[in-house]
Structure formats: C-alpha cells, structure tokens
Amino acid sequence: RADPFPALSGRHGERRSYTTPWDIIQKPVKLGFGLGGNRVVNGPVEALICLTDMWPRRDGAHYIRAKNACKAAIEGRLTAEEAREEFVAAADEAQVAKH
C-alpha cells in the first residue's frame, strides 16, 4: 500500500518525525539577561527570537551555529532538541546565565 504522506517517510518507508516551528523542547531553557530580565525558551522559534533580539554577544561560532540550527528546526531539517543543544552552547559561549 502506498504511503499517503511520502514526504514524511524515510528511505525505507519508516515514518520520520519532522519538527514544526511550534514544537516544544523536552526541557525548556531558562535564561537570565540581567536588567533585561529572565526568559524561558520553549522551542526553536522562541530561541531564534531570543538570539536575534536579546543576545549580548553575536560574534561567536556557537551563536552562528545556534541561529542556523533554529532556522533548520523551523524548516524541519533538524529536531527542536538538536536546536536546543546548539542554543545552550551559544548561551555558555556568551556567558548568559542559565537557571
């Protein structure tokens, strides 16, 4: 029987789970931005907004990778969890406080 959703199938017919822009990560990232307040990031869209609007240091390699990973997760090329890993690395690089 033909798969009714071939774009969602892997090479061998297994179902693939693509990320949607609103996917929620398993463990939200809680950050502190000093006078900018605290922020809880629940998924790749929120992470990308945070990186774009609130990030204190935008010249690091992890920052660039995190932005690319969030965009890829929004487009369905990475999972929300993969984007989260890059986002946390960017927070460490920029010395953003994690709670």
Residue frames as a rotation matrix with the C-alpha (Angstrom) as fourth column:
ARG 1
0.581 0.814 0.000 0.00
0.814 -0.581 0.000 0.00
0.000 0.000 -1.000 0.00
ALA 2
-0.116 -0.623 0.773 1.36
0.579 -0.675 -0.457 3.42
0.807 0.395 0.439 -0.93
ASP 3
-0.493 -0.143 -0.858 2.23
0.826 -0.387 -0.410 5.89
-0.273 -0.911 0.309 1.82
PRO 4
0.517 0.773 0.367 -0.33
0.843 -0.534 -0.063 8.74
0.147 0.342 -0.928 1.75
PHE 5
0.954 -0.265 -0.141 2.37
-0.210 -0.924 0.320 11.11
-0.215 -0.276 -0.937 3.01
PRO 6
0.717 -0.694 0.066 5.52
0.628 0.602 -0.493 10.22
0.302 0.395 0.868 1.06
ALA 7
0.261 -0.648 0.715 7.33
-0.142 -0.759 -0.636 13.41
0.955 0.064 -0.290 2.05
LEU 8
0.423 -0.041 0.905 7.17
-0.891 -0.201 0.407 12.27
0.165 -0.979 -0.121 5.67
SER 9
0.986 -0.046 0.162 8.65
0.017 0.984 0.179 8.87
-0.167 -0.173 0.971 5.03
GLY 10
0.191 -0.982 -0.001 12.29
-0.567 -0.112 0.816 7.90
-0.801 -0.156 -0.578 5.28
ARG 11
-0.406 -0.472 -0.782 14.26
-0.914 0.191 0.359 6.00
-0.020 0.861 -0.509 2.67
HIS 12
-0.950 -0.028 -0.311 12.95
-0.053 0.996 0.075 2.64
0.307 0.087 -0.948 3.83
GLY 13
-0.207 0.977 -0.051 9.36
0.189 0.091 0.978 3.65
0.960 0.193 -0.204 4.49
GLU 14
-0.324 0.109 -0.940 9.77
0.943 0.121 -0.311 4.39
0.080 -0.987 -0.142 8.20
ARG 15
0.716 0.630 0.302 7.86
0.571 -0.776 0.266 7.39
0.402 -0.018 -0.915 9.50
ARG 16
-0.521 -0.852 0.056 10.02
0.701 -0.464 -0.541 10.42
0.487 -0.242 0.839 10.15
SER 17
0.442 0.626 -0.643 9.13
0.878 -0.449 0.166 12.97
-0.185 -0.638 -0.748 12.75
TYR 18
-0.266 -0.495 0.827 9.69
0.659 -0.720 -0.218 16.43
0.704 0.487 0.517 11.36
THR 19
-0.582 -0.013 -0.813 9.87
0.693 -0.531 -0.488 19.45
-0.425 -0.847 0.318 13.60
THR 20
0.341 0.656 0.673 7.28
0.801 -0.577 0.157 22.16
0.492 0.486 -0.722 13.24
PRO 21
-0.303 -0.519 0.799 8.09
0.101 -0.851 -0.515 25.77
0.948 -0.075 0.310 14.12
TRP 22
0.180 0.479 0.859 5.98
-0.777 -0.467 0.423 25.49
0.603 -0.744 0.288 17.24
ASP 23
0.387 -0.108 -0.916 7.47
0.327 0.945 0.027 22.25
0.862 -0.310 0.401 18.60
ILE 24
0.734 -0.119 0.668 8.22
-0.638 -0.458 0.619 22.38
0.233 -0.881 -0.413 22.28
ILE 25
-0.214 -0.890 -0.403 11.55
-0.453 0.456 -0.766 21.11
0.865 0.019 -0.501 23.54
GLN 26
0.209 0.295 -0.932 11.58
0.486 0.796 0.361 18.47
0.849 -0.529 0.022 26.28
LYS 27
0.144 -0.255 -0.956 13.42
0.960 -0.198 0.197 20.67
-0.240 -0.946 0.216 28.78
PRO 28
0.852 0.218 0.476 12.86
0.372 -0.892 -0.257 24.43
0.368 0.396 -0.841 28.41
VAL 29
-0.254 -0.966 -0.043 15.94
0.852 -0.202 -0.483 26.65
0.458 -0.159 0.874 28.71
LYS 30
0.826 0.489 -0.281 15.69
0.563 -0.677 0.475 29.28
0.042 -0.550 -0.834 31.44
LEU 31
-0.158 -0.908 0.389 17.99
0.845 -0.328 -0.422 32.28
0.510 0.262 0.819 30.93
GLY 32
0.540 0.237 -0.808 18.78
0.668 -0.705 0.239 35.46
-0.513 -0.669 -0.539 32.82
PHE 33
0.152 -0.433 0.888 19.67
0.828 -0.435 -0.354 38.66
0.540 0.789 0.292 30.97
GLY 34
-0.787 -0.500 -0.361 20.45
0.616 -0.613 -0.494 40.93
0.026 -0.611 0.791 33.91
LEU 35
-0.695 0.519 -0.498 18.39
-0.213 -0.810 -0.546 44.10
-0.687 -0.274 0.674 33.55
GLY 36
-0.656 0.434 -0.618 16.72
-0.675 0.028 0.737 42.52
0.337 0.900 0.275 30.52
GLY 37
0.200 0.777 0.597 15.01
-0.951 0.300 -0.071 40.05
-0.234 -0.554 0.799 32.85
ASN 38
-0.565 -0.293 0.771 14.56
-0.255 0.951 0.175 36.31
-0.785 -0.098 -0.612 32.67
ARG 39
-0.008 0.519 -0.854 13.36
-1.000 0.018 0.020 34.34
0.026 0.854 0.519 29.69
VAL 40
-0.141 0.042 0.989 12.09
-0.184 0.981 -0.068 30.77
-0.973 -0.191 -0.130 29.31
VAL 41
-0.352 -0.075 -0.933 12.71
-0.931 -0.070 0.357 29.34
-0.093 0.995 -0.045 25.83
ASN 42
0.107 0.573 0.813 10.35
-0.453 0.755 -0.473 26.52
-0.885 -0.318 0.340 24.89
GLY 43
0.564 0.130 0.815 11.25
0.553 0.673 -0.491 25.86
-0.613 0.728 0.308 21.25
PRO 44
-0.287 -0.814 0.506 13.20
0.919 -0.085 0.385 26.90
-0.270 0.575 0.772 18.16
VAL 45
0.244 0.418 0.875 11.02
0.640 -0.747 0.179 29.90
0.729 0.516 -0.450 17.30
GLU 46
0.991 0.127 -0.046 11.45
0.112 -0.587 0.802 31.38
0.075 -0.799 -0.596 20.79
ALA 47
0.351 -0.934 -0.072 15.17
0.633 0.179 0.753 30.57
-0.690 -0.310 0.654 20.71
LEU 48
-0.222 -0.416 0.882 15.62
0.952 -0.288 0.104 32.36
0.211 0.863 0.460 17.40
ILE 49
0.632 0.497 0.595 13.74
0.325 -0.867 0.379 35.41
0.704 -0.046 -0.709 18.69
CYS 50
0.906 -0.337 -0.257 15.94
0.207 -0.178 0.962 35.40
-0.370 -0.925 -0.092 21.79
LEU 51
0.017 -0.955 0.296 19.13
0.854 0.168 0.493 35.10
-0.521 0.244 0.818 19.72
THR 52
-0.137 -0.006 0.991 18.01
0.842 -0.528 0.113 37.90
0.522 0.849 0.077 17.41
ASP 53
0.464 0.528 0.712 16.56
0.179 -0.843 0.508 40.35
0.868 -0.108 -0.485 19.92
MET 54
0.959 0.064 0.278 18.27
-0.252 -0.263 0.931 39.78
0.133 -0.963 -0.236 23.27
TRP 55
0.711 -0.683 -0.168 21.66
0.690 0.724 -0.020 38.16
0.136 -0.101 0.986 22.71
PRO 56
0.816 -0.392 -0.424 24.57
-0.044 -0.774 0.632 40.05
-0.576 -0.497 -0.649 24.29
ARG 57
-0.223 -0.957 -0.186 27.32
-0.501 -0.051 0.864 38.65
-0.836 0.285 -0.468 22.05
ARG 58
0.745 0.664 0.065 26.65
-0.221 0.337 -0.915 37.96
-0.629 0.667 0.398 18.38
ASP 59
0.404 -0.675 -0.617 30.11
-0.905 -0.199 -0.376 37.16
0.131 0.710 -0.691 17.08
GLY 60
-0.287 -0.556 0.780 30.73
-0.713 0.668 0.213 33.66
-0.640 -0.495 -0.588 18.42
ALA 61
-0.826 -0.097 -0.555 30.80
-0.477 0.643 0.599 30.42
0.298 0.760 -0.578 16.46
HIS 62
-0.825 0.553 -0.112 28.17
0.539 0.713 -0.448 28.85
-0.168 -0.430 -0.887 18.75
TYR 63
-0.303 0.717 -0.628 25.88
-0.156 -0.687 -0.710 31.86
-0.940 -0.117 0.320 18.23
ILE 64
-0.397 0.090 -0.914 26.04
-0.908 -0.188 0.375 31.40
-0.138 0.978 0.157 14.46
ARG 65
-0.919 0.034 -0.393 25.50
-0.065 0.969 0.236 27.63
0.389 0.243 -0.889 14.77
ALA 66
-0.695 0.696 -0.179 22.56
0.422 0.193 -0.886 28.17
-0.582 -0.691 -0.428 17.12
LYS 67
-0.207 0.623 -0.754 20.85
-0.597 -0.691 -0.407 30.61
-0.775 0.366 0.515 14.74
ASN 68
-0.530 -0.052 -0.846 21.37
-0.805 0.345 0.483 28.19
0.267 0.937 -0.225 11.84
ALA 69
-0.963 0.161 -0.216 20.11
0.214 0.944 -0.252 25.24
0.163 -0.289 -0.943 13.93
CYS 70
-0.490 0.831 -0.264 16.97
0.104 -0.245 -0.964 27.13
-0.865 -0.500 0.034 14.98
LYS 71
-0.162 0.398 -0.903 16.24
-0.897 -0.441 -0.034 28.07
-0.412 0.804 0.429 11.38
ALA 72
-0.744 -0.175 -0.645 16.82
-0.492 0.796 0.352 24.46
0.452 0.579 -0.679 10.32
ALA 73
-0.883 0.467 -0.057 14.44
0.370 0.614 -0.698 23.22
-0.290 -0.637 -0.714 13.05
ILE 74
-0.248 0.812 -0.528 11.80
-0.340 -0.583 -0.738 25.71
-0.907 -0.003 0.421 11.95
GLU 75
-0.113 0.129 -0.985 12.19
-0.993 -0.038 0.109 24.44
-0.023 0.991 0.132 8.37
GLY 76
0.807 0.520 0.282 12.03
-0.544 0.839 0.012 20.81
-0.230 -0.163 0.959 9.55
ARG 77
0.482 -0.697 -0.531 15.64
-0.341 0.409 -0.847 19.88
0.807 0.589 -0.040 8.75
LEU 78
-0.758 -0.636 -0.144 16.64
-0.084 0.314 -0.946 19.42
0.647 -0.705 -0.291 12.43
THR 79
0.086 0.768 -0.634 14.70
0.786 0.339 0.517 18.49
0.612 -0.543 -0.575 15.55
ALA 80
0.710 0.237 0.663 13.82
-0.183 -0.848 0.498 21.01
0.680 -0.475 -0.559 18.23
GLU 81
0.922 -0.386 -0.046 16.15
0.186 0.332 0.925 19.11
-0.341 -0.861 0.378 20.60
GLU 82
0.160 -0.893 0.421 19.10
0.987 0.135 -0.090 19.46
0.024 0.430 0.902 18.21
ALA 83
0.167 -0.027 0.986 18.44
0.289 -0.954 -0.075 23.19
0.943 0.297 -0.151 18.03
ARG 84
0.957 0.223 0.185 18.25
-0.116 -0.290 0.950 23.30
0.266 -0.931 -0.252 21.84
GLU 85
0.585 -0.801 -0.129 21.73
0.745 0.468 0.476 21.78
-0.321 -0.374 0.870 22.15
GLU 86
-0.198 -0.658 0.727 23.20
0.851 -0.483 -0.206 24.48
0.486 0.578 0.656 19.91
PHE 87
0.440 0.460 0.771 21.23
0.036 -0.867 0.497 27.17
0.897 -0.191 -0.398 21.74
VAL 88
0.980 -0.114 -0.164 22.60
0.177 0.110 0.978 26.04
-0.094 -0.987 0.128 25.13
ALA 89
0.154 -0.978 0.138 26.15
0.975 0.173 0.142 26.04
-0.163 0.113 0.980 23.70
ALA 90
-0.099 -0.129 0.987 25.60
0.520 -0.852 -0.060 29.60
0.848 0.507 0.151 22.48
ALA 91
0.833 0.440 0.336 24.37
-0.074 -0.514 0.855 30.62
0.549 -0.736 -0.395 25.95
ASP 92
0.712 -0.651 -0.264 27.50
0.591 0.352 0.726 29.15
-0.380 -0.673 0.635 27.51
GLU 93
-0.100 -0.779 0.619 29.68
0.968 -0.219 -0.120 30.92
0.229 0.588 0.776 24.94
ALA 94
-0.050 0.180 0.982 28.02
0.196 -0.963 0.187 34.29
0.979 0.202 0.013 25.60
GLN 95
-0.881 -0.307 -0.359 28.07
0.358 0.062 -0.932 33.68
0.308 -0.950 0.055 29.37
VAL 96
-0.233 0.903 0.361 24.31
-0.626 -0.423 0.655 34.08
0.744 -0.074 0.664 29.60
ALA 97
-0.754 -0.049 0.655 23.12
-0.623 0.367 -0.691 32.83
-0.206 -0.929 -0.307 32.99
LYS 98
-0.329 0.654 -0.681 21.11
-0.230 0.644 0.729 29.60
0.916 0.397 -0.061 32.85
HIS 99
-0.388 0.292 0.874 18.70
-0.921 -0.089 -0.379 28.77
-0.033 -0.952 0.304 35.66
